[in-house]
């Protein structure tokens, strides 16, 4: 049987940029929604409620490692995909979804003893049905990514978030349902997302996995699952440590600081991963194109995140009070937010390296690096918890830097790229960050000295700092556009303007 999704005839580069646009719109709209939802939950739910759900979602996130178990990525990455591979991936996804729902539901009371939080078992049991709701959509999502149909994915995720999670959760929170507003919202989002994905992308289905195809998928999925397991420990180890060592109130504070500081990295990283992974998988044997795609991604990340880090650290007090409400209630979020926002480059850039590793099939070499990352996060959080949430953020950020270096080294070896090329593609972003700091710091300090008071001051200082950054970058672009855009920026503009085919508009490396 032939591959059910032959490559499109249009330019891969144009497909990639178009995918980033659609993915950016999807994730961007969700990011706006997440800000609004965080604000509502911060105002209508207690810190303890936020911490309780945060702890329960750790268990759910762990279970999702096995409900997906790498079968979706295996479908995307496999070069010779047949209908039987697709049927088998669907069957395995369904079986693991059912199994995980039962295991988490029955095991919730045992896990509750670790977090020492009343109501944890009931909340976790309610969330356990997420696995069952998500399982039918795993392969449909993978097939859409393999098709490079990012428009359908963006529509599905945006609609399910706003009409599933945001609408349901906000209405229930305002109605006084409490912690269960988040639980019901999670279930509604999962059900709606799966329904839309299945509707948008039909594919062969079966509940009986075939042995040969199962073996093909599991070889890749095994490395994926191991790496995802270690990455899960890294992403949730700090929450587990804070919840266990410092209590639900501290976890609620830390969770909000983490969510606000990490959302730019999550959004940009998700957008680029959503596109880079399937695109590189298509030409994984052409190392020159692989290197070009990777370095352009690294350059774009540095250009966007380094100036953003400067603004986030500088405007942290105003951002926190503006979003979570004035007064001292969330003051303890500011310091950990600043520390984690300072590591935005490392948090985002390693996602590009991760995409390349998965696309090139180096999943087992990726796995041990994720294990080192997990150990770094847990040790950093444990040591930091002895001194306060600020030091937890320092420890976790140090682990993120370690992961950034480890994953970069894997990518450079795999794609035959030198460290000089890698570092050089990030220097432009560093220069732009210094330019933003030179103008925004005195602007913000002057606006703070006006002592306007209340939320008006937060709004004016935030807007003034952001506007000063935009203006200085705009002026720099008018004076020396090449210094701002660079080779990668000009390449992107040329691809957008070009009508050429993929053969005429390659993604080759330019030293």
N, C-alpha and C positions, 0 to 999 in steps of 0.2 A: 504493500500500500504506500502511496506517496504521502509526503508531508501535507496535512490538510490546510496549512497556512503558508503558501509560497510567498517569497519576499515581494514587496511592492516594487513597481517599476520606477517610481519617482526617486529623487535623490535621497540617499540616507541622511545626508547632512540636513536637508530641508525637513525631512521627517523628524529628525532629532530636535531641531529648533521648534518645529511646530508642536512636537510632543511636550517640550518644556513650557511652551506658552499655555497649552491646555492644562497641563499638570499644575503650572503655576497659578492659573485662574482657579482651578479646583481647590488646591491646598490653600491659596490665598483667601478665598471666600470662607473656607473652613477656619482659617486662623482668625479672621475677624469674628466669626461666630464663637470660636473658643474663648476669645477675650471677653465677649459679652457674657458667655455662660460662666466663666470664672468669676466675673464681677457679681452676677446674680447669686451663684452658689456661695461666694464669700459673704454676701449680705444676708442671705436667708438660711444658710446652714452654719452650724457651729464648726470651730476648728476640729473638734472631736469627730463630727460627722465626716468632714473632709478626710481626716486621717484614717477613719474606719474604712471608707471606700477605697482609699489609696492602698491600704493593706490588703483588702480583698482582691483588688485588681492585680496585685503582684501574683497571687495564686492563679488568676485567670490568664495572665500573660504567660505564665509558665506552662499552663495547659495548652495554650495555642501553639507552642513549639511542636506539639505532637499532633494536633489536629491538622496542621499544615504539613509538618514533618518534612519539609523540603520538597514535597511533591509538586507544588506549584512552580517553584524555581527550576526543578528538574525538567518540567515541560517546556519552560522558556529556553533553557540553556541547550537542550538536546538538539543536535543538528539534524539527525534523521528521525523525525517524529512520525509515528504511524497512528492510525485510529485506535489500534489496540493499546498503545501506550496511553492515549488519552482516556480510554475506558478504564484501564487499570488504575490510573492516577485518581480518577473520580471515585472508584470503589474503595481504594485505600484511604482517601480523604473522608469518606462517609463512615467507614469502620472506625477510624481513629476519633472522629467527632462524637460518635455514640459512646465509645469506650471512655473518653475523657469526661463527658457529661456525668456518667455514672460514677467514675472514680472521684471526681471533685465533690459531687453531691454527698457521697458517703463518707469521704475523708475530711470534710469541712470541720466537724467538731474536733478532730485531732489537731488540725493546723491551728485552730482558734487558741489552743493553749500556748502557742508560741508568742502570739501578739498580746495576750492578756487583755483583750478588749471585749466587753459585753456586746452581744449582737453580731459578732464577726461571723459565726457559723451560719446564721440565717441569711445574712447578706451574701456570703460566698455561695451558698446553695442556690439562691436566686440567680446569681450571675452565671452559675454552671451551665445553664441552658444556652448561653452564648455559643458554646462549642457546636451544639446541635444545629443552631441557626446558621452558623457561618460555613459549615462543612460543604453544603451543596454549591457554594459559590467559589471555592478555591480554584478549581480548574478553569471555570469561566473567566475569572480574573487573569489567570496565567495566559489563557488563549488570547485575550484582548491585548495583553502586553506583547505577546509574541507577534500579533498582527500589527503592532505599533498603533493601535487604535486608542490613543490616549484621550481623545474626546469623549468616548463612551465611558471610560473609567472616571474621568473628571465629573461627568454628569451624575453617574451612579453614586460616587462618594459624596458629592456636594448635596444632592437631593436627600440621601439617606441621613446625612449629618443634620441638616437643617430641619427636615420634617420628622426625622426619627429621634435623634438625640436632643438637639437644641429645643425644639418646640415642646416635645413631651417633657423633657427634664425641667425646663423653666416653668412651664405651667404647673407641674406637680410641686416644684419647690416653692413657688409663690403661694400655692394652695395649702402649704403646711404639711406636706407628706413627709418631709425630712429626708433622711438618708435613702429611702426607697425611691425617691424621685430619680436619683442617679442610676439605680439598679434597673428600673423600668425603662429609662432612656437608653441604656446600653443594649437591652434586649430589642427595643424597637428599632434602633439603628441597625443592628445586625440582621434582623429579619428583612428590613427594607432594602439594605444593600444587596443581600443575596438574591432577593427577588428581581431587582433591576439587572444585576449581572447575568443571571440565568436567562432573562428575557432578551438582553442585548447580544449575548453570544451563545448560540446553540452549539453543541458538540456531542460526539458519541458518548453514551453513558452506559454503565453496567455496574451491578453490585457484586460481580464476581471477578476478582483480579486474576490475571493470567500469570503463570509462574515466570516465564521468560521475560516478559515486560516488567514484572515486579522487580526482578533482579536488576534489570537495566536502570530502573528509576531509583532503587534503594541504594545502589553504589554511590550515586551522586547525593541522594537525599541523606545518606548516613553522615557524610561530611558536613552537609548543610545543617543538619539537626544538631550535631556536636557543636559546631561553631555558634549556632543560634542559642544553644543551651548556655554556653559560656557568656555569650553576649547578653543573654537574659540576666544571668547572675551579675554581670557588670552594670546593666541598666537599672536593676532592681535591688542590688545588694546594698546600696546606700540607704534606700528606703527601709529595707528590712532591718538594717543596723539601727537607724534612727528610731524606728517604731519600737524595737525591742529594748534599746538602751536608754532612750530619752522620752518615750511615751507618745501618745497619739497627738497631743497638742504640738509638740516639736515636729512631729511628722507632718501635721497639717501646714505648719509654717514652711518647712523645708520643701514640701510638695509644691506649694504655690511659687516659691522662689525658683525652683527647678523648672516648673512649667513655663514661667514667664521668660526665664533666661534661655531656655533651650528651644523655644518655639521657632525663632528664626533659623536655627540649625536644622531643626526637624523639617521645617517647610522646604528650605532650599535643598537640604540633603535628600528628602523624599522626592522632590521634583527631579533632581539630577539622577538619582538612583533609578527612578521609575523609567527613565529614558536610556541612561547609559548602559544598564545591565542588558536589556534585550538588544540594543543596537550593537554593542561590542560582541555579544553572543553570535550575531550574524556574520561578523568578519573576524572571528577569534584567531584564525590562522594567519592573518595579515598583521604582523607585529608593528609595521610602520603606522598603519591606521589606528591600531590599538593605542600606541604611544601618543599619537596626535590627539585622539579623543580624550585620553587621560590628562595630558598636560593642559589642554584647553579647559577642562573641567576644574583642575587645580587653580589655574589662573583666574577663572571666573569667581571661584569661591573666595580667594584672597581679596580680589577687588571689591567684592560686596561685603564680606564679613569684617574685615579689619576696620574700615571707617565706621561700620555699625557698632562694633565693640566699643570704640571710643565714645560714641554717643550714649550707648546703654549704660556704661560705667559712670559717665559724667551726670546723666540725668536720672540715675536710679531713684533718688528720693522722690522726685516729682512723678516718675512713672508709677511707682508703687502706690503713692497716695492718690494719684489720679485714677488708677484702675481699681484698686481694692478699697478705696474709701479713705477720707481724711481722718485725722486723729492718730493716736498711738497704737491702734489695734494691730496693725500689720507692720510696725516699725522694724520688728526683728526679721522681716523678710529682706530688708535693704542690703545688708552686708553680704549674705550668701548669694543674693542676686548679682551684686557687683562682681564678686569673685568668679562666678560661673559665666557671666556675660563676657568677662575678659578672656575666656578660653573659647570664644565662639569659632575662631578659625580652626582650631584643632578638632573641635566637636563636629564640624561640618566637613572638613577636608578628608577625614578618615573614612567618611561614607563613600567618597569617590573611589578610594583605594579598595574598599570593601566590594563595590560594584564590579571593579575590574577582576578581583580575585574570584568572585562567583562566576563571572562570564567566561573566564579562562579555565575554570574547572579546578583551581588550586584550593579546593574547599578544606582539605585536611591540613595543609600548611596554614590556612587561615584559622583553623580551629585552635591550634595551640597558641596562636597569638591572642585569640579572644580569651583563652584560659588565663594568660598572663594579665590581660586587661581586667578580668574579673577579680583576680587576686589583688591587683592594685587598688581597685575600687573598694573592695571589702576591707582591706587593711587600712587604706586611707580614711575610710569612714569610721572604722573602729577607733583608730588613734585620735581622729578629730573629735569624736563624740565625748572624749574625756575633757575637752576644753571648750566646746560650744559649737553651734551650727556653722559659724564662720570657718572654723578649722575643718569641719566636715567638708565644706565646699572646697577648701584648699586641697585636702587629700584626694577628693574625687577628681578635681581638675588636673592634678598631677598625674593621675592614672589615665586621664583622657589624652594628655600629652604623650605619655608612653605608648598608648595605642596608636596614636597618630604616626609616631616614628616607626613602630613595628609594621604597620600596614603599608606605610609608604615604602619601606624597604622591600616588602614582598612585591609590590607593584613595579618598582624600579627593576628588580631582578627579572620578573616575569616578562616585562615589555622591553627590556634592554634599554633603560633610560638611566642617565647619570644623575648623581645628586646635584651637580651643578645646574643641569636643566631644570630639575624639580624646584630647587631653591630660587633660581632666577625667575621662574614664572610667578613667584609670589612677592617679589620685591616691589612691583608696581603698586600692589595693594597696600604694602607697608608705607610707601611714600604718600599715597592718598590719605591714609590714616593720620600721618603726621601733619598733613595740610589741614585736615578737618580739626585736629586737636588745637592747632595754632590759632584758629579762628573761633572755634566753638567754646573753648575753655574761658577766655576773657568775656565772651558774650554772655555765657551762663552766669558767671560770677557777678557781672554787672546787673543782670536782671534779678538775681537773688538779692542784691543789695537794695533794690527798690522796696522790698518788704511789702508786697501787695497783700499777702495774707490769704489763707483759705485755698479753695480749689482754683480760684482765679490765678493765684501765683503759680500753682502747679501747671496750669494750662499755658500761661504766658511763657514761663521758663522753658517748658518742653517744646512749645512751638518755636520759640526764639532760637533755641539750640539747634533744632532740626533744620530750621530755615537757614541759619548761618552756614551749616554744613552743605546744604544744597546749593546755596549761592556761591560759595568758594569753589566747589567742584564745577559749577556751571561756568564761572569765570575762567577757571583753569582750562576747561574744555574749549572755550572760545579763543583763548590765547594760544594754547598748544594742544590741539585735539589728539595728536599722536601720543603725547605724554599721558593722556588720560585713558584713551582706548587701547593703545598698544596693538601689537600684531593680532592678538586674539580678538580684540574688539573689532578691528577692521575686517577680520575674517567673518565674524558673525554678521556684520552689516552687509558684506558682499554676498553671503549666502542668502540673506533675506531678500536682497535685490535681484539675485540671479535667477534666471529661468533655465539654467543648464541642467543636464542630466547628472546622475551620480558619477558617471565616468569622467565628466568634465569638471565636476566640483568635488574632488575627493577630500578626505579628512587627513591628508598626509602631514607628516611632521615637518615643520620648518624650524630649523635650528636658529 
